Amino acid sequence: MTVAFVLGNGRSRMGVDLARLAQRGPVYGCNALYREFTPTVLVSTDRSISTAIQHSGYPAQHTHYTRKPIPGLGSRAVPQQYFGFSSGPLAVALAALAGHDPVYLVGFDMAGLPGERFNNVYADTEFYKKSTARPTYTGNWVRQIVQVARDFPRVRFLRVHGDTTGTVTQFDSVSNLDNLTLADLENRLNNPKEL
């Protein structure tokens, strides 16, 4: 079993050195992440950004999963059992399906910013809401992550908390889904045997 890191696009991941994560294990990421960093696996489910990613040429060189790949451009179809999942939970499922353990969830904030504002590192860019917009509803992401954790009861899922990470009480009843702080993650990265 090998460790994997799954990146959400919540602002809590902004202080994390993504290249350093990649030195410790595969990195799964979502949507516009490819603009600044090449993860091991990129996932996009919203049609507009998925189409843009495919036409950019990215999937011809890198692993990209989407719901309806455009023939000939290199993207892969998402596993049928997770077809309806959102990008972040789908990336978590793909890491578990690949046999990774533990799976770290970084940037899965599931909360708005102060003043009830949109929490996403790509706010104000193409395909994303304005930073002044209201937060995205996260109930479906919560349900889907709970489902993945239950589908893989022997995999340890670790949600990393930062200053903008919200509390999700539904996760408390999932025995293989735990929390740790950004400082804890940093300590583990410094001592890879603890990952």
N, CA, C and O of each residue as an XYZ file, in Angstrom:
780
protein
N       0.841     -1.192      0.000
C       0.000      0.000      0.000
C       0.880      1.246      0.000
O       1.909      1.299      0.673
N       0.460      2.231     -0.756
C       1.198      3.487     -0.811
C       0.268      4.650     -0.496
O      -0.927      4.606     -0.785
N       0.831      5.674      0.091
C       0.089      6.877      0.419
C      -0.290      7.610     -0.866
O       0.419      7.531     -1.869
N      -1.418      8.326     -0.826
C      -1.813      9.200     -1.918
C      -2.406     10.465     -1.329
O      -2.914     10.465     -0.209
N      -2.335     11.536     -2.093
C      -2.873     12.824     -1.681
C      -3.921     13.251     -2.690
O      -3.681     13.217     -3.897
N      -5.086     13.656     -2.193
C      -6.152     14.137     -3.068
C      -6.376     15.610     -2.742
O      -6.635     15.968     -1.593
N      -6.276     16.445     -3.745
C      -6.390     17.880     -3.553
C      -7.763     18.389     -3.936
O      -8.191     18.261     -5.083
N      -8.448     18.969     -2.962
C      -9.612     19.772     -3.254
C      -9.114     21.172     -3.567
O      -7.914     21.435     -3.492
N     -10.010     22.061     -3.913
C      -9.580     23.410     -4.258
C      -9.970     24.452     -3.227
O     -10.075     25.637     -3.542
N     -10.188     24.004     -1.975
C     -10.416     24.944     -0.890
C      -9.133     25.702     -0.571
O      -8.031     25.208     -0.808
N      -9.287     26.894     -0.036
C      -8.137     27.765      0.195
C      -7.178     27.229      1.259
O      -6.044     27.703      1.338
N      -7.580     26.285      2.057
C      -6.673     25.760      3.088
C      -5.444     25.085      2.493
O      -4.436     24.924      3.180
N      -5.512     24.690      1.233
C      -4.353     24.025      0.630
C      -3.323     24.998      0.067
O      -2.287     24.574     -0.445
N      -3.594     26.285      0.154
C      -2.704     27.267     -0.468
C      -1.295     27.267      0.127
O      -0.336     27.599     -0.571
N      -1.156     26.907      1.380
C       0.168     26.882      1.983
C       0.902     25.569      1.818
O       2.014     25.420      2.324
N       0.311     24.621      1.127
C       0.902     23.296      0.972
C       1.773     23.269     -0.288
O       1.352     23.715     -1.355
N       2.973     22.748     -0.150
C       3.894     22.612     -1.277
C       3.489     21.370     -2.077
O       3.765     20.243     -1.667
N       2.839     21.583     -3.209
C       2.302     20.468     -3.983
C       3.406     19.588     -4.553
O       3.247     18.370     -4.631
N       4.510     20.183     -4.949
C       5.634     19.397     -5.471
C       6.185     18.477     -4.386
O       6.629     17.365     -4.671
N       6.155     18.938     -3.169
C       6.632     18.105     -2.052
C       5.709     16.913     -1.824
O       6.172     15.806     -1.546
N       4.407     17.140     -1.942
C       3.471     16.022     -1.836
C       3.791     14.975     -2.896
O       3.816     13.777     -2.615
N       4.033     15.439     -4.106
C       4.308     14.526     -5.218
C       5.570     13.704     -4.988
O       5.713     12.623     -5.560
N       6.481     14.194     -4.166
C       7.683     13.429     -3.830
C       7.366     12.284     -2.891
O       8.124     11.318     -2.798
N       6.237     12.391     -2.190
C       5.864     11.370     -1.189
C       4.851     10.355     -1.694
O       4.726      9.267     -1.132
N       4.126     10.704     -2.754
C       3.136      9.772     -3.280
C       2.349     10.386     -4.411
O       2.495     11.576     -4.689
N       1.511      9.593     -5.074
C       0.680     10.108     -6.166
C      -0.244     11.220     -5.674
O      -0.730     11.195     -4.543
N      -0.470     12.185     -6.542
C      -1.348     13.303     -6.226
C      -2.524     13.282     -7.200
O      -2.339     13.256     -8.417
N      -3.731     13.293     -6.647
C      -4.962     13.357     -7.422
C      -5.526     14.762     -7.248
O      -5.586     15.270     -6.128
N      -5.937     15.389     -8.335
C      -6.435     16.751     -8.231
C      -7.626     16.986     -9.137
O      -8.027     16.115     -9.908
N      -8.184     18.186     -9.026
C      -9.443     18.481     -9.693
C      -9.404     19.758    -10.522
O      -8.790     20.756    -10.144
N     -10.065     19.693    -11.640
C     -10.422     20.851    -12.448
C      -9.238     21.735    -12.785
O      -8.295     21.272    -13.427
N      -9.257     22.998    -12.371
C      -8.254     23.974    -12.809
C      -6.876     23.764    -12.200
O      -5.959     24.523    -12.513
N      -6.696     22.783    -11.360
C      -5.371     22.511    -10.794
C      -4.324     22.389    -11.892
O      -3.178     22.796    -11.705
N      -4.709     21.832    -13.030
C      -3.743     21.588    -14.103
C      -3.113     22.872    -14.636
O      -2.076     22.824    -15.298
N      -3.733     24.023    -14.352
C      -3.172     25.303    -14.805
C      -1.823     25.608    -14.136
O      -0.972     26.282    -14.716
N      -1.643     25.106    -12.914
C      -0.444     25.445    -12.149
C       0.384     24.243    -11.716
O       1.537     24.397    -11.313
N      -0.194     23.045    -11.796
C       0.477     21.858    -11.275
C      -0.047     20.637    -12.019
O      -1.239     20.549    -12.312
N       0.827     19.710    -12.322
C       0.416     18.487    -13.008
C       0.309     17.355    -11.996
O       1.329     16.811    -11.573
N      -0.911     16.991    -11.601
C      -1.068     15.876    -10.670
C      -0.871     14.536    -11.384
O      -0.818     14.474    -12.612
N      -0.766     13.497    -10.614
C      -0.683     12.155    -11.175
C      -1.966     11.837    -11.941
O      -1.931     11.247    -13.021
N      -3.096     12.237    -11.363
C      -4.415     12.037    -11.966
C      -5.213     13.325    -11.804
O      -5.303     13.874    -10.706
N      -5.790     13.804    -12.899
C      -6.665     14.970    -12.866
C      -8.091     14.513    -13.118
O      -8.335     13.665    -13.977
N      -9.031     15.074    -12.371
C     -10.438     14.708    -12.490
C     -11.263     15.967    -12.741
O     -11.064     16.984    -12.077
N     -12.176     15.901    -13.684
C     -13.125     17.004    -13.891
C     -14.455     16.416    -14.331
O     -14.507     15.544    -15.199
N     -15.525     16.901    -13.725
C     -16.845     16.377    -14.073
C     -17.769     17.436    -14.664
O     -18.678     17.095    -15.421
N     -17.564     18.696    -14.345
C     -18.398     19.742    -14.940
C     -18.072     19.857    -16.424
O     -16.905     19.914    -16.811
N     -19.110     19.889    -17.243
C     -18.919     19.815    -18.690
C     -18.019     20.914    -19.248
O     -17.141     20.633    -20.065
N     -18.220     22.152    -18.825
C     -17.473     23.258    -19.439
C     -15.969     23.141    -19.206
O     -15.193     23.247    -20.155
N     -15.550     22.928    -17.981
C     -14.111     22.839    -17.735
C     -13.550     21.526    -18.261
O     -12.404     21.479    -18.707
N     -14.341     20.462    -18.217
C     -13.880     19.179    -18.762
C     -13.599     19.283    -20.257
O     -12.607     18.750    -20.753
N     -14.482     19.976    -20.964
C     -14.291     20.178    -22.401
C     -13.037     20.999    -22.663
O     -12.250     20.673    -23.551
N     -12.852     22.070    -21.886
C     -11.669     22.914    -22.060
C     -10.381     22.140    -21.793
O      -9.402     22.292    -22.524
N     -10.380     21.312    -20.753
C      -9.196     20.507    -20.442
C      -8.881     19.563    -21.591
O      -7.726     19.427    -21.994
N      -9.908     18.913    -22.117
C      -9.683     17.959    -23.201
C      -9.155     18.638    -24.463
O      -8.269     18.106    -25.131
N      -9.693     19.803    -24.787
C      -9.247     20.517    -25.988
C      -7.889     21.196    -25.801
O      -7.262     21.620    -26.771
N      -7.437     21.297    -24.539
C      -6.130     21.917    -24.282
C      -4.969     21.005    -24.680
O      -3.834     21.464    -24.811
N      -5.248     19.730    -24.869
C      -4.206     18.763    -25.165
C      -3.660     18.067    -23.928
O      -2.857     17.141    -24.039
N      -4.087     18.504    -22.758
C      -3.592     17.932    -21.506
C      -3.747     16.406    -21.436
O      -2.788     15.719    -21.086
N      -4.934     15.855    -21.761
C      -5.116     14.403    -21.623
C      -4.267     13.558    -22.576
O      -4.119     12.354    -22.367
N      -3.725     14.163    -23.592
C      -2.858     13.408    -24.504
C      -1.528     13.079    -23.849
O      -0.838     12.144    -24.258
N      -1.173     13.850    -22.832
C       0.109     13.666    -22.152
C      -0.020     13.213    -20.700
O       0.938     12.699    -20.122
N      -1.210     13.403    -20.107
C      -1.393     13.155    -18.674
C      -2.710     12.417    -18.435
O      -3.601     12.437    -19.284
N      -2.824     11.774    -17.293
C      -4.032     11.024    -16.950
C      -5.142     11.975    -16.521
O      -4.981     12.758    -15.585
N      -6.267     11.893    -17.220
C      -7.429     12.740    -16.944
C      -8.696     11.902    -17.026
O      -8.924     11.195    -18.008
N      -9.516     11.989    -15.987
C     -10.805     11.297    -15.959
C     -11.943     12.307    -16.056
O     -11.896     13.373    -15.442
N     -12.954     11.962    -16.828
C     -14.154     12.778    -16.937
C     -15.340     11.871    -17.256
O     -15.160     10.699    -17.587
N     -16.546     12.413    -17.156
C     -17.730     11.577    -17.358
C     -17.892     11.121    -18.805
O     -18.177      9.952    -19.067
N     -17.712     12.042    -19.729
C     -17.937     11.716    -21.143
C     -16.729     12.169    -21.960
O     -16.732     13.261    -22.528
N     -15.708     11.332    -22.016
C     -14.504     11.719    -22.763
C     -14.815     11.974    -24.238
O     -15.604     11.259    -24.857
N     -14.187     12.991    -24.776
C     -14.303     13.271    -26.203
C     -13.382     12.291    -26.929
O     -12.185     12.256    -26.642
N     -13.905     11.499    -27.856
C     -13.084     10.479    -28.528
C     -11.816     11.070    -29.157
O     -11.843     12.131    -29.780
N     -10.724     10.356    -28.974
C      -9.475     10.717    -29.614
C      -8.620     11.746    -28.894
O      -7.528     12.074    -29.360
N      -9.100     12.266    -27.757
C      -8.324     13.306    -27.068
C      -7.560     12.781    -25.854
O      -6.768     13.512    -25.259
N      -7.790     11.521    -25.482
C      -6.977     10.900    -24.446
C      -7.567     10.788    -23.058
O      -6.972     10.137    -22.199
N      -8.710     11.394    -22.804
C      -9.306     11.306    -21.469
C      -9.906      9.928    -21.234
O     -10.244      9.211    -22.176
N     -10.032      9.573    -19.967
C     -10.604      8.283    -19.574
C     -11.969      8.491    -18.938
O     -12.226      9.515    -18.306
N     -12.837      7.507    -19.114
C     -14.171      7.569    -18.514
C     -14.099      7.204    -17.040
O     -13.352      6.307    -16.649
N     -14.880      7.906    -16.227
C     -14.911      7.607    -14.802
C     -15.530      6.228    -14.590
O     -16.351      5.794    -15.398
N     -15.148      5.530    -13.512
C     -15.767      4.232    -13.219
C     -17.281      4.382    -13.064
O     -17.756      5.334    -12.444
N     -18.018      3.460    -13.617
C     -19.477      3.570    -13.662
C     -20.101      3.742    -12.284
O     -21.065      4.494    -12.140
N     -19.566      3.054    -11.253
C     -20.199      3.141     -9.932
C     -20.078      4.534     -9.322
O     -20.796      4.857     -8.376
N     -19.179      5.361     -9.851
C     -19.016      6.722     -9.339
C     -19.338      7.772    -10.402
O     -18.895      8.916    -10.302
N     -20.094      7.390    -11.398
C     -20.373      8.267    -12.539
C     -20.983      9.605    -12.127
O     -20.615     10.642    -12.678
N     -21.897      9.599    -11.182
C     -22.584     10.822    -10.786
C     -21.863     11.651     -9.745
O     -22.376     12.687     -9.322
N     -20.683     11.220     -9.322
C     -19.967     11.930     -8.267
C     -19.360     13.234     -8.766
O     -19.058     13.379     -9.950
N     -19.186     14.180     -7.850
C     -18.491     15.430     -8.127
C     -16.994     15.162     -8.206
O     -16.529     14.098     -7.796
N     -16.247     16.111     -8.724
C     -14.828     15.908     -9.001
C     -14.012     15.504     -7.774
O     -13.249     14.540     -7.835
N     -14.161     16.224     -6.666
C     -13.365     15.912     -5.469
C     -13.620     14.518     -4.916
O     -12.677     13.742     -4.756
N     -14.875     14.181     -4.618
C     -15.152     12.828     -4.142
C     -14.761     11.751     -5.151
O     -14.321     10.670     -4.759
N     -14.916     12.032     -6.436
C     -14.506     11.075     -7.459
C     -12.991     10.852     -7.402
O     -12.527      9.719     -7.531
N     -12.225     11.920     -7.210
C     -10.770     11.783     -7.088
C     -10.408     10.928     -5.875
O      -9.474     10.129     -5.934
N     -11.146     11.093     -4.778
C     -10.924     10.265     -3.583
C     -11.204      8.805     -3.916
O     -10.441      7.920     -3.529
N     -12.297      8.553     -4.633
C     -12.640      7.180     -5.020
C     -11.575      6.565     -5.923
O     -11.222      5.398     -5.757
N     -11.065      7.336     -6.871
C     -10.034      6.816     -7.770
C      -8.766      6.454     -7.007
O      -8.120      5.455     -7.325
N      -8.404      7.245     -6.013
C      -7.223      6.927     -5.197
C      -7.441      5.619     -4.444
O      -6.535      4.790     -4.360
N      -8.629      5.436     -3.901
C      -8.927      4.195     -3.182
C      -8.976      3.006     -4.138
O      -8.465      1.932     -3.822
N      -9.583      3.192     -5.292
C      -9.644      2.116     -6.287
C      -8.250      1.684     -6.741
O      -8.034      0.522     -7.086
N      -7.313      2.622     -6.736
C      -5.936      2.311     -7.145
C      -5.155      1.606     -6.045
O      -3.999      1.234     -6.243
N      -5.782      1.421     -4.883
C      -5.144      0.669     -3.803
C      -4.308      1.497     -2.847
O      -3.518      0.943     -2.082
N      -4.465      2.814     -2.873
C      -3.672      3.656     -1.977
C      -4.235      3.628     -0.559
O      -5.447      3.558     -0.357
N      -3.338      3.683      0.410
C      -3.709      3.707      1.821
C      -2.482      4.140      2.623
O      -1.443      3.482      2.578
N      -2.606      5.243      3.354
C      -3.778      6.081      3.539
C      -3.975      7.053      2.372
O      -3.104      7.227      1.519
N      -5.161      7.679      2.371
C      -5.488      8.696      1.386
C      -5.726     10.001      2.145
O      -6.644     10.103      2.959
N      -4.888     10.990      1.864
C      -5.005     12.297      2.505
C      -5.878     13.212      1.656
O      -5.682     13.308      0.444
N      -6.838     13.883      2.282
C      -7.710     14.843      1.611
C      -7.253     16.239      2.018
O      -7.419     16.639      3.170
N      -6.684     16.970      1.084
C      -6.111     18.286      1.361
C      -6.907     19.334      0.571
O      -7.081     19.201     -0.640
N      -7.382     20.365      1.253
C      -8.157     21.400      0.575
C      -9.624     21.057      0.412
O     -10.315     21.675     -0.398
N     -10.110     20.090      1.161
C     -11.532     19.747      1.155
C     -12.202     20.551      2.270
O     -12.634     19.987      3.275
N     -12.285     21.863      2.089
C     -12.725     22.763      3.159
C     -14.200     22.631      3.491
O     -14.569     22.613      4.666
N     -15.047     22.539      2.479
C     -16.486     22.366      2.671
C     -17.074     23.416      3.609
O     -17.902     23.121      4.470
N     -16.620     24.644      3.412
C     -17.125     25.774      4.186
C     -16.833     27.051      3.403
O     -15.883     27.114      2.622
N     -17.655     28.054      3.625
C     -17.409     29.340      2.993
C     -16.353     30.123      3.751
O     -15.941     29.743      4.847
N     -15.927     31.209      3.155
C     -15.000     32.125      3.808
C     -15.795     33.091      4.675
O     -17.011     33.197      4.515
N     -15.140     33.795      5.586
C     -15.861     34.781      6.403
C     -16.690     35.718      5.525
O     -16.262     36.139      4.450
N     -17.877     36.027      6.012
C     -18.789     36.856      5.231
C     -19.594     36.052      4.230
O     -20.185     36.611      3.307
N     -19.617     34.710      4.417
C     -20.370     33.822      3.526
C     -19.946     33.996      2.074
O     -20.774     34.229      1.193
N     -18.626     33.878      1.837
C     -18.089     34.031      0.492
C     -17.568     32.702     -0.041
O     -17.246     31.792      0.724
N     -17.492     32.608     -1.346
C     -17.038     31.428     -2.083
C     -15.599     31.083     -1.704
O     -14.714     31.938     -1.748
N     -15.376     29.832     -1.334
C     -14.062     29.364     -0.895
C     -13.467     28.454     -1.964
O     -13.753     27.257     -2.000
N     -12.642     29.027     -2.830
C     -11.998     28.235     -3.868
C     -10.766     29.001     -4.357
O     -10.832     30.204     -4.608
N      -9.658     28.299     -4.488
C      -8.419     28.958     -4.903
C      -8.527     29.540     -6.314
O      -7.743     30.416     -6.679
N      -9.481     29.068     -7.103
C      -9.621     29.562     -8.477
C     -10.786     30.525     -8.653
O     -11.202     30.792     -9.780
N     -11.319     31.052     -7.546
C     -12.386     32.053     -7.638
C     -11.919     33.193     -8.538
O     -10.739     33.541     -8.558
N     -12.851     33.758     -9.271
C     -12.597     34.886    -10.177
C     -11.834     34.490    -11.439
O     -11.334     35.361    -12.151
N     -11.737     33.198    -11.724
C     -11.104     32.762    -12.964
C     -12.132     32.025    -13.816
O     -13.233     31.726    -13.353
N     -11.768     31.735    -15.060
C     -12.691     31.084    -15.989
C     -13.252     29.793    -15.397
O     -12.512     28.983    -14.837
N     -14.546     29.612    -15.526
C     -15.323     28.450    -15.084
C     -15.630     28.465    -13.581
O     -16.228     27.516    -13.074
N     -15.240     29.502    -12.871
C     -15.460     29.568    -11.421
C     -16.271     30.803    -11.052
O     -16.296     31.793    -11.783
N     -16.933     30.721     -9.901
C     -17.715     31.845     -9.404
C     -16.801     32.973     -8.924
O     -15.600     32.784     -8.730
N     -17.385     34.118     -8.742
C     -16.668     35.268     -8.192
C     -16.347     35.021     -6.714
O     -17.062     34.290     -6.030
N     -15.290     35.626     -6.244
C     -14.901     35.460     -4.842
C     -15.940     36.060     -3.896
O     -15.975     35.718     -2.714
N     -16.777     36.944     -4.405
C     -17.830     37.559     -3.584
C     -19.124     36.743     -3.586
O     -20.073     37.079     -2.878
N     -19.160     35.676     -4.381
C     -20.368     34.839     -4.464
C     -20.556     34.053     -3.173
O     -19.631     33.890     -2.376
N     -21.761     33.582     -2.995
C     -22.045     32.756     -1.814
C     -21.335     31.412     -1.940
O     -21.020     30.976     -3.047
N     -21.082     30.753     -0.804
C     -20.399     29.455     -0.840
C     -21.188     28.406     -1.613
O     -22.414     28.468     -1.698
N     -20.475     27.455     -2.165
C     -21.093     26.331     -2.866
C     -21.698     25.367     -1.850
O     -21.112     25.110     -0.799
N     -22.864     24.843     -2.172
C     -23.482     23.807     -1.346
C     -22.599     22.566     -1.370
O     -22.177     22.128     -2.440
N     -22.315     21.993     -0.199
C     -21.383     20.863     -0.121
C     -22.027     19.562      0.345
O     -21.328     18.569      0.546
N     -23.324     19.551      0.517
C     -23.982     18.347      1.026
C     -23.745     17.116      0.169
O     -23.554     16.016      0.688
N     -23.758     17.307     -1.169
C     -23.526     16.145     -2.043
C     -22.087     15.646     -1.908
O     -21.856     14.438     -1.948
N     -21.110     16.554     -1.747
C     -19.713     16.137     -1.566
C     -19.558     15.331     -0.285
O     -18.855     14.321     -0.253
N     -20.226     15.794      0.775
C     -20.162     15.086      2.059
C     -20.711     13.671      1.902
O     -20.064     12.705      2.304
N     -21.894     13.547      1.322
C     -22.513     12.224      1.134
C     -21.618     11.316      0.286
O     -21.473     10.131      0.586
N     -21.030     11.862     -0.752
C     -20.201     11.052     -1.643
C     -18.908     10.602     -0.966
O     -18.480      9.465     -1.162
N     -18.288     11.457     -0.184
C     -17.072     11.056      0.532
C     -17.392      9.996      1.579
O     -16.630      9.045      1.753
N     -18.497     10.152      2.267
C     -18.932      9.117      3.218
C     -19.119      7.787      2.484
O     -18.703      6.740      2.979
N     -19.745      7.828      1.305
C     -19.955      6.608      0.522
C     -18.632      5.952      0.147
O     -18.489      4.735      0.269
N     -17.662      6.746     -0.309
C     -16.353      6.187     -0.681
C     -15.691      5.539      0.535
O     -15.161      4.432      0.440
N     -15.722      6.228      1.676
C     -15.105      5.663      2.883
C     -15.768      4.352      3.268
O     -15.094      3.425      3.717
N     -17.056      4.266      3.101
C     -17.769      3.015      3.428
C     -17.511      1.929      2.383
O     -17.515      0.742      2.706
N     -17.285      2.336      1.133
C     -16.962      1.365      0.086
C     -15.584      0.747      0.289
O     -15.316     -0.360     -0.179
N     -14.710      1.471      0.990
C     -13.329      1.011      1.210
C     -13.020      1.041      2.705
O     -12.223      1.865      3.155
N     -13.647      0.147      3.480
C     -13.520      0.209      4.937
C     -12.112     -0.059      5.471
O     -11.817      0.274      6.619
N     -11.247     -0.651      4.662
C      -9.882     -0.924      5.123
C      -8.901      0.199      4.778
O      -7.738      0.154      5.180
N      -9.363      1.194      4.044
C      -8.511      2.335      3.682
C      -8.702      3.434      4.717
O      -9.827      3.729      5.119
N      -7.597      4.040      5.147
C      -7.654      5.170      6.068
C      -7.710      6.464      5.250
O      -6.846      6.723      4.412
N      -8.736      7.261      5.510
C      -8.902      8.554      4.867
C      -8.624      9.625      5.917
O      -9.204      9.598      7.002
N      -7.741     10.561      5.597
C      -7.337     11.590      6.545
C      -7.611     12.968      5.949
O      -6.959     13.372      4.986
N      -8.570     13.684      6.519
C      -8.929     15.023      6.033
C      -8.093     16.059      6.772
O      -8.136     16.157      7.998
N      -7.339     16.822      6.006
C      -6.420     17.806      6.573
C      -7.154     19.131      6.779
O      -7.783     19.655      5.859
N      -7.063     19.668      8.009
C      -7.753     20.897      8.371
C      -6.809     22.081      8.391
O      -5.703     22.008      8.926
N      -7.269     23.184      7.794
C      -6.565     24.459      7.859
C      -7.512     25.524      8.381
O      -8.587     25.214      8.896
N      -7.111     26.775      8.247
C      -7.904     27.885      8.789
C      -9.270     28.032      8.137
O     -10.191     28.559      8.762
N      -9.422     27.587      6.915
C     -10.691     27.772      6.202
C     -11.493     26.473      6.079
O     -12.476     26.421      5.340
N     -11.080     25.433      6.794
C     -11.755     24.137      6.725
C     -12.941     24.113      7.681
O     -12.816     24.475      8.851
N     -14.076     23.689      7.177
C     -15.270     23.612      7.997
C     -15.406     22.272      8.702
O     -14.824     21.271      8.285
N     -16.175     22.272      9.766
C     -16.485     21.044     10.487
C     -17.614     20.325      9.764
O     -18.609     20.943      9.385
N     -17.460     19.023      9.574
C     -18.498     18.219      8.927
C     -18.888     17.111      9.906
O     -18.183     16.109     10.028
N     -19.996     17.291     10.591
C     -20.380     16.346     11.632
C     -20.693     14.958     11.070
O     -20.550     13.961     11.778
N     -21.117     14.883      9.806
C     -21.426     13.585      9.212
C     -20.195     12.684      9.131
O     -20.322     11.460      9.083
N     -19.018     13.278      9.117
C     -17.792     12.483      9.044
C     -17.459     11.811     10.377
O     -16.707     10.837     10.415
N     -18.019     12.334     11.465
C     -17.677     11.816     12.791
C     -18.038     10.345     12.978
O     -17.391      9.639     13.752
N     -19.057      9.885     12.278
C     -19.509      8.501     12.444
C     -18.826      7.521     11.487
O     -19.160      6.336     11.470
N     -17.881      8.006     10.701
C     -17.182      7.154      9.737
C     -15.849      6.738     10.362
O     -14.945      7.558     10.517
N     -15.738      5.470     10.715
C     -14.598      5.018     11.517
C     -13.250      5.118     10.818
O     -12.224      5.247     11.484
N     -13.231      5.061      9.504
C     -11.957      5.112      8.775
C     -11.687      6.477      8.142
O     -10.869      6.597      7.230
N     -12.387      7.506      8.639
C     -12.190      8.879      8.167
C     -11.850      9.750      9.374
O     -12.692      9.996     10.237
N     -10.602     10.211      9.418
C     -10.121     10.996     10.551
C      -9.654     12.369     10.089
O      -9.540     12.639      8.894
N      -9.387     13.225     11.064
C      -8.922     14.582     10.803
C      -7.500     14.753     11.308
O      -7.086     14.105     12.269
N      -6.761     15.628     10.653
C      -5.487     16.070     11.180
C      -5.254     17.493     10.713
O      -5.906     17.963      9.781
N      -4.331     18.174     11.357
C      -4.073     19.567     11.035
C      -3.009     19.678      9.952
O      -2.312     18.711      9.646
N      -2.897     20.867      9.380
C      -1.824     21.118      8.421
C      -0.461     20.904      9.071
O       0.468     20.418      8.426
N      -0.341     21.266     10.345
C       0.928     21.054     11.059
C       1.231     19.560     11.174
O       2.380     19.142     11.029
N       0.195     18.758     11.433
C       0.385     17.295     11.480
C       0.860     16.771     10.132
O       1.761     15.934     10.067
N       0.255     17.265      9.056
C       0.667     16.834      7.720
C       2.124     17.205      7.478
O       2.898     16.396      6.967
N       2.493     18.412      7.839
C       3.874     18.864      7.664
C       4.847     17.967      8.420
O       5.898     17.601      7.893
N       4.499     17.615      9.651
C       5.356     16.714     10.432
C       5.495     15.357      9.762
O       6.577     14.771      9.751
N       4.409     14.864      9.207
C       4.460     13.562      8.532
C       5.270     13.639      7.255
O       5.979     12.693      6.912
N       5.176     14.748      6.549
C       5.976     14.905      5.346
C       7.472     14.957      5.687
O       8.314     14.487      4.922
N       7.778     15.530      6.834
C       9.178     15.578      7.277
C       9.683     14.236      7.768
O      10.890     13.998      7.821
N       8.761     13.366      8.127
C       9.095     12.023      8.624
C       8.271     11.004      7.846
O       7.274     10.492      8.354
N       8.686     10.708      6.613
C       7.864      9.889      5.713
C       7.390      8.553      6.288
O       6.362      8.029      5.859
N       8.120      8.002      7.246
C       7.684      6.739      7.843
C       6.369      6.895      8.585
O       5.674      5.911      8.836
N       6.022      8.141      8.940
C       4.774      8.391      9.645
C       3.583      8.581      8.710
O       2.438      8.620      9.160
N       3.851      8.697      7.409
C       2.757      8.873      6.453
C       1.911      7.607      6.404
O       0.934      7.546      5.657
